[in-house]
Amino acid sequence: MRDSDRVVVVGGGVAGLVAARALVLAGRDVVLVERSARLGGQLASHSVAGIELDAGAEAYAVRGEELPRLLRALKLADDIVRPVAAPAWLHRADGSAVPLPATSLLGIPGVPLARDVIDAIGLRAALRAQLDNLLPGLVASKAETVGELVRRRMGAAVRDGLVAPVVRGVHSVTPDELEVDRVAPGLRTALLRQGSLAAAVRSRREAAPAGALVASLRGGLHRMVAALAADLERFGVEVRTGAEVISADERGVTISGGERIPGEVVLAAPLEVDAPRTRTTVATIAVDTPELADAPRGTGVLVAPGAPEVTARALTHLTAKWEWLAASTPLHLIRLSYDADVDVTPDLAHRDAQTLLGRSLPAPVDGAVVRWERVGRRADAEHAIDGMRRVGEAESGTGLASVIPYALGVASAIPSGGEEQPD
Ligand SMILES: Cc1cc2nc3c(=O)[nH]c(=O)nc-3n(C[C@H](O)[C@H](O)[C@H](O)COP(=O)(O)OP(=O)(O)OC[C@H]3O[C@@H](n4cnc5c(N)ncnc54)[C@H](O)[C@@H]3O)c2cc1C
């Protein structure tokens, strides 16, 4: 192998795996270097009560063509599943629970005076939200964060009572930390075109494919990792796990132990990246009870900041959400997400599950706690630095629907090698 043909991909999370696959298909010699003993990064599995479950990401946002195309190429398209069409619930700051408004995006209501919006935030706040209809479309159209956009168009009560629980539960940040264009591309353009935020939300929902806004794979989203790894092996990528890159420049990388691997570098790990880190803990419990068969809180519950007697920020009733999972076990599987500073135990998860589901539950038959560190977006988003390309969630924003298209885009801009292989 000539060094000039080689590309060294640093990091074996989904961004690195996808970039390595695209590069080898474009005819480059690819070496993928991963610090840990396993590939996949935040796409991972674990076993709870003998059932293989996603330990990290569990669904992807249905937008764009790249992810479905990749799943087809990986021969996983027949296993794409949509969640059960039941509303998630909102556990409000006063401790009561209501279904999340049906017509909403990130918690932003599409119909501010709908009954379910009034039930969730009260008539006064809903009337304030309706003012959005009277404001010129230009108002807040340049807002960078979801928090600013919603507060200026619909008022603080919508931001705090509806949007904050969704954003906190799904993205582990506050609305003021979440960039509109990263999480809802096209929403601000739709605001300008439609004249109100509510109409923009409705139009974005209509533009989305019919059905749920997210999808996953039967057997768990982590199956993508095995499929990608199998392709890398098939196409001849040299995969080196247990090898930490300690320095990198435009001519290659050095791994711990001192070995130098020369080649063009694609960083798919947040090496020397000045970006915020978010730590989050996920607890999954399995309970043996028929009490939950009626899915009392639909597919799950998002918790308003400040809600009393509950520490979790979100609960997913996994067996109510995914039919394939319910069909595979008589147990109920419940996943709770926590902020970093919480000492999470299966006991705490059990208590929170009872509060959030509004039922008394028997002690779990099994439980697992996984701690994660995620990297936020870099402030200076430029993907070529010192001759190295960067992909991964620090560049593209979090979530597979952002990470995968971005990694594919960067990989396709890298000159191809002599022999291209068929997809
Ligand atoms: C609990 C949880 C739930 C989530 N849920 C969802 C969801 O439902 N839907 C969704 O779309 N997204 C979800 N996400 C986010 C999504 O998983 C991530 O945005 C995505 O997986 C990031 O991929 P990545 O390749 O950029 O980074 P990572 O997966 O973090 O991969 C980076 C890799 O680089 C390796 N690495 C780091 N430093 C080095 C080094 N010096 N040398 C070599 N290797 C190194 C790491 O070990 C890791 O394997 C979730 C994340 C978590 C933690």
The ligand as a MOL file (V3000), in Angstrom:
LIG
                    3D

  0  0  0     0  0            999 V3000
M  V30 BEGIN CTAB
M  V30 COUNTS 53 58 0 0 0
M  V30 BEGIN ATOM
M  V30 1 C -27.9040 7.4870 25.6590 0
M  V30 2 C -27.8800 8.0170 24.2630 0
M  V30 3 C -29.0410 7.9970 23.5120 0
M  V30 4 C -29.0390 8.4880 22.2160 0
M  V30 5 N -30.1820 8.3830 21.5010 0
M  V30 6 C -30.1780 8.7400 20.2090 0
M  V30 7 C -31.2960 8.4630 19.4010 0
M  V30 8 O -32.2720 7.8510 19.8470 0
M  V30 9 N -31.2550 8.8630 18.1040 0
M  V30 10 C -30.1530 9.4710 17.5500 0
M  V30 11 O -30.1570 9.7910 16.3590 0
M  V30 12 N -29.0540 9.7110 18.3040 0
M  V30 13 C -29.0430 9.3540 19.6060 0
M  V30 14 N -27.9210 9.5550 20.3590 0
M  V30 15 C -26.7870 10.2830 19.7660 0
M  V30 16 C -26.0170 9.4330 18.7550 0
M  V30 17 O -25.7870 8.1640 19.3090 0
M  V30 18 C -24.7020 10.1270 18.4440 0
M  V30 19 O -24.9380 11.4380 17.9310 0
M  V30 20 C -23.8490 9.3630 17.4100 0
M  V30 21 O -23.8330 7.9860 17.6860 0
M  V30 22 C -22.4510 9.9540 17.4350 0
M  V30 23 O -21.6140 9.2190 16.5760 0
M  V30 24 P -20.0900 9.6360 16.4210 0
M  V30 25 O -19.4660 8.6020 15.5510 0
M  V30 26 O -19.9910 11.0550 16.0080 0
M  V30 27 O -19.4720 9.6020 17.8900 0
M  V30 28 P -19.2220 8.3960 18.9010 0
M  V30 29 O -20.2860 7.3830 18.7860 0
M  V30 30 O -18.9920 9.0270 20.2160 0
M  V30 31 O -17.8920 7.7210 18.3540 0
M  V30 32 C -16.6190 8.2650 18.5660 0
M  V30 33 C -15.6510 7.0890 18.6240 0
M  V30 34 O -14.3260 7.5900 18.6460 0
M  V30 35 C -13.5860 6.8200 19.5830 0
M  V30 36 N -12.4500 7.6520 20.0230 0
M  V30 37 C -12.4760 8.7520 20.8150 0
M  V30 38 N -11.2480 9.2580 20.9750 0
M  V30 39 C -10.4180 8.4490 20.2690 0
M  V30 40 C -9.0050 8.4520 20.0660 0
M  V30 41 N -8.2030 9.3740 20.6120 0
M  V30 42 N -8.4810 7.4680 19.2800 0
M  V30 43 C -9.2650 6.5250 18.6990 0
M  V30 44 N -10.5920 6.4780 18.8830 0
M  V30 45 C -11.1650 7.4290 19.6550 0
M  V30 46 C -14.5680 6.5210 20.6940 0
M  V30 47 O -14.1480 5.4160 21.4770 0
M  V30 48 C -15.8350 6.2400 19.8860 0
M  V30 49 O -15.9480 4.8830 19.5180 0
M  V30 50 C -27.8660 9.0530 21.6540 0
M  V30 51 C -26.6880 9.0670 22.4090 0
M  V30 52 C -26.6890 8.5370 23.6970 0
M  V30 53 C -25.4210 8.5310 24.4890 0
M  V30 END ATOM
M  V30 BEGIN BOND
M  V30 1 1 1 2
M  V30 2 1 2 3
M  V30 3 2 2 52
M  V30 4 2 3 4
M  V30 5 1 4 5
M  V30 6 1 4 50
M  V30 7 2 5 6
M  V30 8 1 6 7
M  V30 9 1 6 13
M  V30 10 2 7 8
M  V30 11 1 7 9
M  V30 12 1 9 10
M  V30 13 2 10 11
M  V30 14 1 10 12
M  V30 15 2 12 13
M  V30 16 1 13 14
M  V30 17 1 14 15
M  V30 18 1 14 50
M  V30 19 1 15 16
M  V30 20 1 16 17
M  V30 21 1 16 18
M  V30 22 1 18 19
M  V30 23 1 18 20
M  V30 24 1 20 21
M  V30 25 1 20 22
M  V30 26 1 22 23
M  V30 27 1 23 24
M  V30 28 2 24 25
M  V30 29 1 24 26
M  V30 30 1 24 27
M  V30 31 1 27 28
M  V30 32 2 28 29
M  V30 33 1 28 30
M  V30 34 1 28 31
M  V30 35 1 31 32
M  V30 36 1 32 33
M  V30 37 1 33 34
M  V30 38 1 33 48
M  V30 39 1 34 35
M  V30 40 1 35 36
M  V30 41 1 35 46
M  V30 42 1 36 37
M  V30 43 1 36 45
M  V30 44 2 37 38
M  V30 45 1 38 39
M  V30 46 1 39 40
M  V30 47 2 39 45
M  V30 48 1 40 41
M  V30 49 2 40 42
M  V30 50 1 42 43
M  V30 51 2 43 44
M  V30 52 1 44 45
M  V30 53 1 46 47
M  V30 54 1 46 48
M  V30 55 1 48 49
M  V30 56 2 50 51
M  V30 57 1 51 52
M  V30 58 1 52 53
M  V30 END BOND
M  V30 END CTAB
M  END
